[in-house]
Amino acid sequence: MYGITRGVRDCWKVALRRNGAEFCKSFSFSIFGGEEAALMRAQAWRDEMVKKHPPASRSQRAQILRRNSTSGLTGVTCTLGPDGRPKAWSAKTHVSPDKTLNKYFSVGRYGSDAKLLAIAEREKQLQQMVGLTTPHPAEAVLREAPLQPPPPDCPGSILRGELVRSTNRSGISGVQFQRAKGGANDPGRWVAQTYMGDGKAYFKSFSIRKYGEEKAKALAIAERRRQLELKSG
């Protein structure tokens, strides 16, 4: 798939590069509702980035100054004579794979105007360059197609704090058993916790010593539901 690879940690990774900038994002299977749903989200994000950040135009790319430039001007070259003085200025542009424009202006003929004439010629040559730099074939298709958001039934993302961990004895996100901190005689507690965003969270615990194992767990589950209702409200 264009721009999408499978990560080593159960996720899809999107990586695109545009004009020196990188656009990367990972879509975890556990956070985005499974492998298939995560792929839908990854594809939607990739397509959005492709449309927002098209490749540079061929004309823009041709104006990037190369490190080996001797004139300080893209596409304009100064030729020095044996005495180290400018002998000529030239303008050169690859306007297409099979067409190159090249024009030479002798200092002996044009004097100090040779450089200005080469610069003006370079501008004329750039006007003949059209289109974008060569994109990946799949990307060109994506850019022309209408943007397709994930289907309505595609699961949304959940906060990492809402994931059901392998160590979660309840099997319910946000409800966990916590071991005792007050000594061997304390059987522990069941906890309901919900992250509200912006660093805020609801937290309430139910002692097994006070309520018993089953009731403490049931109370934590009920509290978790109440917290989720508050969050959605």
C-alpha positions, 0 to 999 in steps of 0.5 A: 500500500502506498505510504503505509507499512505494517509496524512491528508493534501491531500497528499501521505506519503512514510515512510521506515526505513532501518538499523536505518535510515528513508526515508520519503517524502510527495507528495502533490496532488496540487503540483504533479498534483492531487491524482492519479499523486501524487500516481504514483510519491510516488510509484516510489520514494518508489520503488527507495528507496527500491532498493537503501537501502535493509535490512541488511543481517542476518549476519550483523544484528546478529553482532549488539551489544546488550545493555545487553552484558556482554562481549562487543562481539556480540554473545560471552558470559562470564560465571563467577564463584562464585569467580567472575572470568571467568568460561567459554566463549561461542558462540551462534548464531540463524542461522535460526528460527529452528536452534541455534548453541551454543558452550561452552569453559571452562576456566578450560580446555582451559585457556586464550584461551577459549575466543579466541576460542569462538570468532573464533567459533562465526565467523564460526557460522556467516558464516552459516547465509545467506540472508537478514533480513525478509522483508515485502513480498511486499518489496521483490517483489518490489526489484526483479521487474524492476524499473518502472518510472512514465508514460511520461504523468504523470504531473511533480511537480510544485513549491509551488509559482506556485500553484493557491491559493483559493484567486487567482481571476484570476484562473491562476497560477502566475497572481494575483490581489493585493490590493492598498497600496496607499490609497482608491483612488488606485484601485489596480493592476494585477501582473505577477510573475514567480519563476525561482529557486535559489531564483530568480523571474520575477515580473511585475505589471499593474496598474488598474488606468492606464490600466483599470481592464480588460486590466491590467489583460490581460497584466498581463496574457500576461506577465506571458506567456512571463516569462514562455517562458523565464524560459523554454528557 
